[in-house]
Amino acid sequence: MKAHIGVDADSGLVHSVIGTAANVDDVTQGHGLLHGQEAVVFADAGYQGADKSPEATGVDWQVAMRPGKRRALAETGWGALLEQAEKLKASVRAKVEHPFRVIKRQFGHVKVRYSGLAKNTVQLFTLFALSNLWMVRKRLLKMIQALVRLRHGQRPG
């Protein structure tokens, strides 16, 4: 099984989840992960060609270069510049990896639990929703504390 997720680049929160069989190519799921308000999409090398599909209109796809192509281009004069561009793309794409870390390390999800794609996909939805709560827990606690202070007539602070 594979979990394909869409993550907001600013907050790092998961906004879409698609569960597929392991033999499904990433590129076929790329447009299902978009919520429609994106101007730029950063994706790994598995999404090569997503920008050529009919659904790609209005979205700028920044897809990682395959490692072999990066090594070949490193020998040219543009190699250092292309390497910097790929590192910048990778720093944005790294936000996608954090929710996976949370469900694996905080919640102990290392392998599928149920028989069947539908049940495991529902579990992934739950785990990624919980990972969103985990990532904003400190902000939520501050908001709750401020509301409690307001209710008791104290100044929020």
Backbone as a printed PyTorch tensor [residue, N CA C, xyz], in Angstrom:
tensor([[[  0.8370,  -1.1780,   0.0000],
         [  0.0000,   0.0000,   0.0000],
         [  0.8810,   1.2390,   0.0000]],

        [[  0.3930,   2.2800,  -0.6720],
         [  1.0600,   3.5790,  -0.6770],
         [  0.0950,   4.6330,  -0.1540]],

        [[  0.6530,   5.6020,   0.5410],
         [ -0.1220,   6.7650,   0.9710],
         [  0.4110,   7.9720,   0.2150]],

        [[ -0.4410,   8.6130,  -0.5480],
         [ -0.1000,   9.8420,  -1.2630],
         [ -0.7600,  10.9700,  -0.4910]],

        [[  0.0200,  12.0040,  -0.1290],
         [ -0.5680,  13.0940,   0.6460],
         [ -0.2460,  14.4430,   0.0070]],

        [[ -1.1600,  15.3680,   0.1880],
         [ -0.9550,  16.7600,  -0.1910],
         [ -0.7810,  17.5710,   1.0720]],

        [[  0.2790,  18.3740,   1.1300],
         [  0.6090,  19.1320,   2.3270],
         [  0.7170,  20.6110,   1.9780]],

        [[  0.1790,  21.4600,   2.8350],
         [  0.2880,  22.9010,   2.6660],
         [  1.7190,  23.3330,   2.9560]],

        [[  2.3250,  24.0850,   2.0390],
         [  3.7260,  24.4820,   2.1860],
         [  3.9450,  25.4550,   3.3340]],

        [[  2.9490,  26.2520,   3.6760],
         [  3.1120,  27.2210,   4.7610],
         [  2.9730,  26.5770,   6.1400]],

        [[  1.9030,  25.8290,   6.3360],
         [  1.6390,  25.2740,   7.6630],
         [  2.2290,  23.8870,   7.8690]],

        [[  2.4320,  23.1340,   6.8000],
         [  2.9140,  21.7630,   6.9240],
         [  1.8140,  20.7730,   7.2510]],

        [[  0.5590,  21.2140,   7.1870],
         [ -0.5720,  20.3450,   7.5170],
         [ -1.0730,  19.6050,   6.2810]],

        [[ -1.5050,  18.3790,   6.4910],
         [ -2.0120,  17.5290,   5.4080],
         [ -3.4210,  17.9830,   5.0460]],

        [[ -3.6620,  18.2040,   3.7530],
         [ -5.0090,  18.5860,   3.3250],
         [ -5.6690,  17.5290,   2.4580]],

        [[ -4.9110,  16.5440,   1.9560],
         [ -5.5260,  15.4760,   1.1730],
         [ -4.7100,  14.2020,   1.3170]],

        [[ -5.4320,  13.0780,   1.3140],
         [ -4.8180,  11.7560,   1.4480],
         [ -5.4560,  10.8270,   0.4330]],

        [[ -4.6180,  10.0700,  -0.2760],
         [ -5.0990,   9.0330,  -1.1800],
         [ -4.3240,   7.7630,  -0.8720]],

        [[ -5.0380,   6.6820,  -0.6240],
         [ -4.4120,   5.3870,  -0.3970],
         [ -4.5690,   4.5380,  -1.6470]],

        [[ -3.4660,   3.9690,  -2.1260],
         [ -3.5110,   3.1300,  -3.3200],
         [ -2.7290,   1.8460,  -3.0900]],

        [[ -2.8850,   0.9270,  -4.0110],
         [ -2.0530,  -0.2740,  -4.0000],
         [ -0.6150,   0.1470,  -4.2900]],

        [[  0.3290,  -0.6570,  -3.8720],
         [  1.7420,  -0.3070,  -4.0070],
         [  2.2020,  -0.2320,  -5.4590]],

        [[  1.5040,  -0.9000,  -6.3660],
         [  1.9390,  -0.9070,  -7.7610],
         [  1.3890,   0.2630,  -8.5790]],

        [[  0.7030,   1.2090,  -7.9480],
         [  0.1520,   2.3700,  -8.6490],
         [  1.2290,   3.4550,  -8.7090]],

        [[  1.4390,   4.0010,  -9.9070],
         [  2.4330,   5.0560, -10.0800],
         [  1.9910,   6.3440,  -9.3770]],

        [[  2.9590,   7.0450,  -8.8100],
         [  2.6730,   8.2960,  -8.1110],
         [  2.0370,   9.3320,  -9.0280]],

        [[  2.5370,   9.4240, -10.2490],
         [  2.1010,  10.4730, -11.1730],
         [  0.6010,  10.3930, -11.4660]],

        [[  0.0150,   9.2100, -11.3720],
         [ -1.4180,   9.0720, -11.6560],
         [ -2.2780,   9.6690, -10.5490]],

        [[ -1.7020,   9.8850,  -9.3730],
         [ -2.4580,  10.4000,  -8.2330],
         [ -2.2190,  11.8760,  -7.9630]],

        [[ -1.2910,  12.4890,  -8.6810],
         [ -0.8820,  13.8540,  -8.4030],
         [ -2.0050,  14.8620,  -8.4020]],

        [[ -2.8770,  14.8130,  -9.3790],
         [ -3.9360,  15.8240,  -9.4800],
         [ -5.0470,  15.6020,  -8.4640]],

        [[ -5.1880,  14.3820,  -7.9700],
         [ -6.1620,  14.1110,  -6.9200],
         [ -5.7670,  14.7030,  -5.5840]],

        [[ -4.4960,  15.0480,  -5.4330],
         [ -4.0010,  15.6160,  -4.1780],
         [ -4.1610,  17.1240,  -4.1070]],

        [[ -4.5140,  17.7490,  -5.2150],
         [ -4.6400,  19.2060,  -5.2490],
         [ -6.0260,  19.6280,  -4.7770]],

        [[ -6.1030,  20.7380,  -4.0630],
         [ -7.3970,  21.2390,  -3.6050],
         [ -7.9350,  22.3550,  -4.4870]],

        [[ -7.1730,  22.7890,  -5.4770],
         [ -7.6720,  23.7560,  -6.4380],
         [ -7.1610,  25.1680,  -6.2560]],

        [[ -6.5670,  25.4880,  -5.1310],
         [ -6.0850,  26.8390,  -4.8750],
         [ -4.5750,  26.9700,  -5.0640]],

        [[ -3.9120,  25.9030,  -5.5010],
         [ -2.4620,  25.9210,  -5.6440],
         [ -2.0330,  26.7210,  -6.8650]],

        [[ -0.9480,  27.4470,  -6.7250],
         [ -0.3130,  28.1070,  -7.8630],
         [  0.9450,  27.3290,  -8.2420]],

        [[  1.6390,  26.7990,  -7.2360],
         [  2.8710,  26.0360,  -7.4400],
         [  2.7730,  24.7430,  -6.6510]],

        [[  3.1940,  23.6460,  -7.2810],
         [  3.2130,  22.3350,  -6.6260],
         [  4.6450,  21.8180,  -6.6560]],

        [[  5.1550,  21.4110,  -5.4980],
         [  6.4800,  20.8090,  -5.3920],
         [  6.2980,  19.3140,  -5.1900]],

        [[  6.9180,  18.5150,  -6.0510],
         [  6.7410,  17.0620,  -5.9880],
         [  8.0690,  16.3560,  -6.1970]],

        [[  8.1410,  15.1070,  -5.7320],
         [  9.3760,  14.3540,  -5.9250],
         [  9.4110,  13.7540,  -7.3290]],

        [[ 10.4770,  13.0300,  -7.6230],
         [ 10.7130,  12.5420,  -8.9850],
         [  9.6530,  11.5550,  -9.4590]],

        [[  8.8850,  10.9750,  -8.5390],
         [  7.8190,  10.0510,  -8.9250],
         [  6.6830,  10.7270,  -9.6790]],

        [[  6.6350,  12.0440,  -9.6420],
         [  5.5630,  12.7960, -10.3020],
         [  6.0220,  13.4160, -11.6150]],

        [[  7.1220,  12.9150, -12.1840],
         [  7.6020,  13.4070, -13.4760],
         [  6.5190,  13.1980, -14.5310]],

        [[  6.2130,  14.2180, -15.2710],
         [  5.1970,  14.1450, -16.3150],
         [  3.8390,  14.6380, -15.8810]],

        [[  3.6590,  14.9410, -14.6080],
         [  2.3640,  15.4220, -14.1240],
         [  1.9970,  16.7560, -14.7570]],

        [[  3.0120,  17.5450, -15.1170],
         [  2.7420,  18.8520, -15.7110],
         [  2.2620,  18.7540, -17.1550]],

        [[  2.3750,  17.5760, -17.7560],
         [  1.9600,  17.3990, -19.1430],
         [  0.5280,  16.8840, -19.2880]],

        [[ -0.1240,  16.5530, -18.1910],
         [ -1.4790,  16.0210, -18.2720],
         [ -2.4850,  17.1620, -18.4700]],

        [[ -3.6810,  16.8320, -18.9680],
         [ -4.6880,  17.8740, -19.2160],
         [ -5.1440,  18.6090, -17.9580]],

        [[ -5.0690,  17.9600, -16.7930],
         [ -5.5140,  18.5900, -15.5500],
         [ -4.5020,  19.5970, -15.0140]],

        [[ -3.3390,  19.7180, -15.6280],
         [ -2.2360,  20.5270, -15.0920],
         [ -2.3650,  22.0160, -15.4020]],

        [[ -3.4310,  22.4460, -16.0070],
         [ -3.5650,  23.8520, -16.3700],
         [ -3.6530,  24.7380, -15.1350]],

        [[ -2.9210,  25.8330, -15.1650],
         [ -2.9660,  26.8090, -14.0990],
         [ -2.0900,  26.4980, -12.9010]],

        [[ -1.3580,  25.3980, -12.9230],
         [ -0.5040,  25.0190, -11.8030],
         [  0.9210,  24.8630, -12.3170]],

        [[  1.8600,  25.4640, -11.6090],
         [  3.2810,  25.3420, -11.9430],
         [  3.8590,  24.1650, -11.1690]],

        [[  4.1970,  23.0860, -11.8700],
         [  4.7400,  21.8790, -11.2430],
         [  6.2480,  21.9940, -11.1420]],

        [[  6.7720,  21.9460,  -9.9310],
         [  8.2130,  21.9170,  -9.6730],
         [  8.5580,  20.4990,  -9.2180]],

        [[  8.9370,  19.6690, -10.1770],
         [  9.1970,  18.2550,  -9.9060],
         [ 10.6980,  18.0370,  -9.7940]],

        [[ 11.0900,  17.2300,  -8.8310],
         [ 12.5020,  16.9360,  -8.6110],
         [ 13.0950,  16.2270,  -9.8290]],

        [[ 14.3350,  16.5380, -10.0930],
         [ 15.0620,  15.9020, -11.1810],
         [ 15.5180,  14.5180, -10.7160]],

        [[ 15.4910,  13.5590, -11.6080],
         [ 15.9610,  12.2150, -11.2620],
         [ 17.4610,  12.2720, -10.9490]],

        [[ 17.9260,  11.4710,  -9.9710],
         [ 19.3360,  11.5310,  -9.5640],
         [ 20.3290,  11.3020, -10.7010]],

        [[ 20.0340,  10.3940, -11.6170],
         [ 20.9400,  10.1420, -12.7420],
         [ 21.0840,  11.3540, -13.6440]],

        [[ 19.9830,  12.0470, -13.8630],
         [ 20.0320,  13.2500, -14.6950],
         [ 20.7920,  14.3700, -13.9770]],

        [[ 20.6390,  14.4390, -12.6640],
         [ 21.3770,  15.4450, -11.8880],
         [ 22.8790,  15.2130, -11.9890]],

        [[ 23.2940,  13.9420, -11.8990],
         [ 24.7240,  13.6340, -12.0030],
         [ 25.2580,  13.9820, -13.3820]],

        [[ 24.4680,  13.7190, -14.4230],
         [ 24.9010,  14.0210, -15.7870],
         [ 25.0300,  15.5310, -15.9990]],

        [[ 24.1060,  16.2880, -15.4410],
         [ 24.1420,  17.7450, -15.5990],
         [ 25.1970,  18.3960, -14.7150]],

        [[ 25.6360,  17.6980, -13.6730],
         [ 26.6580,  18.2550, -12.7830],
         [ 27.9720,  18.4670, -13.5250]],

        [[ 28.1820,  17.7290, -14.5980],
         [ 29.4140,  17.8500, -15.3660],
         [ 29.4050,  19.0610, -16.2900]],

        [[ 28.2390,  19.6510, -16.5150],
         [ 28.1410,  20.8190, -17.3820],
         [ 28.4160,  22.0840, -16.5680]],

        [[ 28.4680,  23.2000, -17.2210],
         [ 28.7090,  24.4700, -16.5440],
         [ 27.5660,  24.9080, -15.6610]],

        [[ 26.3540,  24.4070, -15.9260],
         [ 25.1750,  24.7890, -15.1520],
         [ 24.9660,  23.8800, -13.9460]],

        [[ 25.8370,  22.9240, -13.7400],
         [ 25.6530,  21.9200, -12.6930],
         [ 25.4670,  22.4970, -11.3030]],

        [[ 26.3070,  23.4280, -10.8960],
         [ 26.2190,  23.9970,  -9.5450],
         [ 24.9220,  24.7810,  -9.3490]],

        [[ 24.5020,  25.4990, -10.3800],
         [ 23.2650,  26.2720, -10.2910],
         [ 22.0490,  25.3460, -10.2100]],

        [[ 22.0570,  24.2910, -11.0260],
         [ 20.9570,  23.3330, -10.9900],
         [ 20.8980,  22.6110,  -9.6450]],

        [[ 22.0650,  22.3270,  -9.0770],
         [ 22.1120,  21.6620,  -7.7720],
         [ 21.4970,  22.5590,  -6.6980]],

        [[ 21.7520,  23.8450,  -6.7290],
         [ 21.1540,  24.7830,  -5.7730],
         [ 19.6360,  24.8380,  -5.9390]],

        [[ 19.1910,  24.8490,  -7.1950],
         [ 17.7490,  24.8760,  -7.4520],
         [ 17.0770,  23.6180,  -6.9100]],

        [[ 17.7150,  22.4650,  -7.0870],
         [ 17.1530,  21.2140,  -6.5820],
         [ 17.1260,  21.1930,  -5.0600]],

        [[ 18.1230,  21.7700,  -4.4200],
         [ 18.1360,  21.8200,  -2.9590],
         [ 17.0190,  22.7220,  -2.4340]],

        [[ 16.7450,  23.8170,  -3.1350],
         [ 15.6340,  24.6860,  -2.7360],
         [ 14.3010,  23.9600,  -2.8690]],

        [[ 14.1340,  23.2330,  -3.9730],
         [ 12.9080,  22.4550,  -4.1580],
         [ 12.7780,  21.3990,  -3.0620]],

        [[ 13.8950,  20.7540,  -2.7340],
         [ 13.8710,  19.6990,  -1.7170],
         [ 13.5060,  20.2560,  -0.3420]],

        [[ 13.9120,  21.4830,  -0.0460],
         [ 13.5820,  22.0620,   1.2610],
         [ 12.0770,  22.2960,   1.3970]],

        [[ 11.4080,  22.6030,   0.2940],
         [  9.9560,  22.7650,   0.3350],
         [  9.2840,  21.3910,   0.4110]],

        [[  9.7900,  20.4310,  -0.3690],
         [  9.2080,  19.0860,  -0.3710],
         [  9.3840,  18.3720,   0.9670]],

        [[ 10.3500,  18.7810,   1.7570],
         [ 10.6000,  18.1310,   3.0450],
         [  9.4090,  18.2610,   3.9910]],

        [[  8.5640,  19.2690,   3.7790],
         [  7.3760,  19.4270,   4.6180],
         [  6.4410,  18.2310,   4.5050]],

        [[  6.4850,  17.5430,   3.3630],
         [  5.6300,  16.3730,   3.1590],
         [  6.0920,  15.2170,   4.0330]],

        [[  7.3620,  15.1420,   4.3160],
         [  7.8930,  14.0150,   5.0770],
         [  7.5740,  14.0980,   6.5640]],

        [[  7.3510,  15.2870,   7.0880],
         [  7.1130,  15.4260,   8.5220],
         [  5.8490,  14.6930,   8.9950]],

        [[  4.7000,  14.7960,   8.3040],
         [  3.5320,  14.0220,   8.7520],
         [  3.7790,  12.5140,   8.7490]],

        [[  4.5750,  12.0130,   7.7940],
         [  4.9050,  10.5880,   7.7940],
         [  5.7100,  10.2290,   9.0450]],

        [[  6.6340,  11.1090,   9.4310],
         [  7.4210,  10.8740,  10.6360],
         [  6.5240,  10.8260,  11.8650]],

        [[  5.5550,  11.7300,  11.9160],
         [  4.6550,  11.7790,  13.0680],
         [  3.8540,  10.4870,  13.1770]],

        [[  3.2640,  10.0070,  12.0700],
         [  2.4400,   8.7970,  12.1940],
         [  3.2940,   7.5620,  12.4530]],

        [[  4.5490,   7.5940,  12.0170],
         [  5.4120,   6.4350,  12.2770],
         [  5.9830,   6.4540,  13.6910]],

        [[  6.5030,   7.5940,  14.1300],
         [  7.1860,   7.6600,  15.4230],
         [  6.2350,   7.9240,  16.5860]],

        [[  5.3110,   8.8670,  16.4330],
         [  4.4330,   9.2120,  17.5370],
         [  3.3080,   8.1860,  17.7010]],

        [[  2.7910,   7.6770,  16.5790],
         [  1.6430,   6.7790,  16.6390],
         [  1.9990,   5.3220,  16.3610]],

        [[  3.2530,   5.0380,  16.0370],
         [  3.7090,   3.6670,  15.8660],
         [  3.1800,   2.9450,  14.6380]],

        [[  2.7680,   3.6740,  13.6220],
         [  2.2390,   3.0410,  12.4110],
         [  3.4030,   2.6760,  11.4860]],

        [[  3.7690,   1.4120,  11.4450],
         [  4.8820,   0.9870,  10.5920],
         [  4.4450,   0.0530,   9.4800]],

        [[  3.2900,  -0.5740,   9.6350],
         [  2.7680,  -1.4120,   8.5610],
         [  1.2470,  -1.4250,   8.6210]],

        [[  0.6360,  -1.8240,   7.5140],
         [ -0.8250,  -1.8240,   7.4680],
         [ -1.3650,  -2.8450,   8.4530]],

        [[ -2.5110,  -2.5540,   8.9830],
         [ -3.0790,  -3.3790,  10.0400],
         [ -4.2160,  -4.2620,   9.5510]],

        [[ -4.9460,  -3.7910,   8.5520],
         [ -6.1590,  -4.4740,   8.1510],
         [ -5.9920,  -5.1530,   6.7990]],

        [[ -6.9060,  -6.0470,   6.4980],
         [ -6.9540,  -6.6780,   5.1870],
         [ -7.8850,  -5.8490,   4.3080]],

        [[ -7.3600,  -5.3520,   3.2220],
         [ -8.1740,  -4.5550,   2.3220],
         [ -7.7390,  -3.1000,   2.2590]],

        [[ -7.7600,  -2.5680,   1.0510],
         [ -7.3100,  -1.2010,   0.8120],
         [ -8.2240,  -0.1700,   1.4630]],

        [[ -9.5230,  -0.3970,   1.4410],
         [-10.4730,   0.5850,   1.9790],
         [-10.2790,   0.7970,   3.4790]],

        [[-10.1450,  -0.2830,   4.2390],
         [ -9.9770,  -0.1610,   5.6850],
         [ -8.6590,   0.5290,   6.0300]],

        [[ -7.6060,   0.1720,   5.3260],
         [ -6.3110,   0.7900,   5.5950],
         [ -6.2880,   2.2550,   5.1870]],

        [[ -7.0110,   2.6110,   4.1370],
         [ -7.0930,   4.0130,   3.7200],
         [ -7.8310,   4.8410,   4.7670]],

        [[ -8.8840,   4.2860,   5.3380],
         [ -9.6080,   4.9870,   6.4010],
         [ -8.6910,   5.1930,   7.6070]],

        [[ -7.8820,   4.1870,   7.9310],
         [ -6.9440,   4.3470,   9.0330],
         [ -5.9250,   5.4500,   8.7260]],

        [[ -5.4730,   5.5200,   7.4700],
         [ -4.5420,   6.5860,   7.0880],
         [ -5.1730,   7.9650,   7.2260]],

        [[ -6.4410,   8.0940,   6.8250],
         [ -7.1460,   9.3680,   7.0040],
         [ -7.1210,   9.7780,   8.4740]],

        [[ -7.4160,   8.8320,   9.3530],
         [ -7.4380,   9.1110,  10.7850],
         [ -6.0490,   9.4870,  11.2920]],

        [[ -5.0410,   8.7260,  10.8750],
         [ -3.6800,   8.9970,  11.3390],
         [ -3.1770,  10.3580,  10.8730]],

        [[ -3.4580,  10.7240,   9.6260],
         [ -2.9990,  12.0250,   9.1480],
         [ -3.7880,  13.1690,   9.7790]],

        [[ -5.0630,  12.9490,  10.0880],
         [ -5.8240,  13.9680,  10.8220],
         [ -5.2310,  14.1540,  12.2160]],

        [[ -4.8740,  13.0470,  12.8590],
         [ -4.2340,  13.1380,  14.1730],
         [ -2.8570,  13.7810,  14.0840]],

        [[ -2.1500,  13.5390,  12.9830],
         [ -0.8360,  14.1730,  12.8320],
         [ -0.9810,  15.6830,  12.6970]],

        [[ -2.0470,  16.1330,  12.0350],
         [ -2.3030,  17.5790,  11.9660],
         [ -2.5240,  18.1510,  13.3630]],

        [[ -3.3120,  17.4430,  14.1790],
         [ -3.5440,  17.9010,  15.5470],
         [ -2.2480,  17.8910,  16.3530]],

        [[ -1.4290,  16.8760,  16.1480],
         [ -0.1540,  16.7770,  16.8560],
         [  0.7460,  17.9660,  16.5160]],

        [[  0.7520,  18.3410,  15.2330],
         [  1.6540,  19.4090,  14.8020],
         [  1.1910,  20.7970,  15.2670]],

        [[ -0.0970,  20.9620,  15.5450],
         [ -0.5900,  22.2730,  15.9920],
         [ -0.9730,  22.2630,  17.4680]],

        [[ -0.5890,  21.2410,  18.1960],
         [ -1.0070,  21.0890,  19.5830],
         [ -0.5960,  22.2690,  20.4540]],

        [[  0.5820,  22.8210,  20.2490],
         [  1.0370,  23.9380,  21.0870],
         [  0.2080,  25.1970,  20.8120]],

        [[ -0.0840,  25.4300,  19.5250],
         [ -0.9320,  26.5840,  19.1850],
         [ -2.3310,  26.4230,  19.7620]],

        [[ -2.8720,  25.2020,  19.6840],
         [ -4.2080,  24.9580,  20.2220],
         [ -4.2420,  25.1570,  21.7320]],

        [[ -3.2180,  24.6760,  22.4330],
         [ -3.1700,  24.8540,  23.8850],
         [ -3.0990,  26.3250,  24.2710]],

        [[ -2.3280,  27.1150,  23.5190],
         [ -2.2550,  28.5560,  23.7990],
         [ -3.6070,  29.2210,  23.5950]],

        [[ -4.3170,  28.8230,  22.5370],
         [ -5.6340,  29.3900,  22.2760],
         [ -6.6210,  29.0180,  23.3790]],

        [[ -6.5610,  27.7770,  23.8290],
         [ -7.4570,  27.3280,  24.8970],
         [ -7.1570,  28.0760,  26.1880]],

        [[ -5.8770,  28.2430,  26.4950],
         [ -5.5020,  28.9780,  27.7070],
         [ -5.9710,  30.4290,  27.6380]],

        [[ -5.8670,  31.0450,  26.4750],
         [ -6.3310,  32.4240,  26.3120],
         [ -7.8450,  32.5070,  26.4950]],

        [[ -8.5830,  31.5260,  25.9690],
         [-10.0370,  31.5220,  26.1420],
         [-10.4230,  31.3320,  27.6010]],

        [[ -9.7050,  30.4800,  28.3120],
         [ -9.9910,  30.2640,  29.7340],
         [ -9.7380,  31.5450,  30.5130]],

        [[ -8.6390,  32.2420,  30.2050],
         [ -8.3470,  33.5140,  30.8820],
         [ -9.4330,  34.5420,  30.6150]],

        [[ -9.8940,  34.6150,  29.3600],
         [-10.9700,  35.5520,  29.0240],
         [-12.2360,  35.2250,  29.7930]],

        [[-12.5250,  33.9610,  29.9200],
         [-13.7480,  33.5490,  30.6070],
         [-13.7030,  33.9130,  32.0940]],

        [[-12.5080,  33.9020,  32.6460],
         [-12.3520,  34.2410,  34.0610],
         [-12.0450,  35.7220,  34.2650]],

        [[-12.1730,  36.5230,  33.2160],
         [-12.0100,  37.9590,  33.3390],
         [-10.5710,  38.4320,  33.3770]],

        [[ -9.6410,  37.5800,  33.0490],
         [ -8.2360,  37.9660,  33.0290],
         [ -7.8440,  38.4260,  31.6380]],

        [[ -6.7910,  39.1950,  31.5740],
         [ -6.2810,  39.6400,  30.2900],
         [ -5.5430,  38.4930,  29.6140]],

        [[ -5.8100,  38.2280,  28.3240],
         [ -5.0510,  37.1600,  27.6560],
         [ -3.6070,  37.5670,  27.5140]],

        [[ -2.7230,  36.6250,  27.7100],
         [ -1.3450,  37.0370,  27.6060],
         [ -0.4510,  35.9070,  27.4740]]])
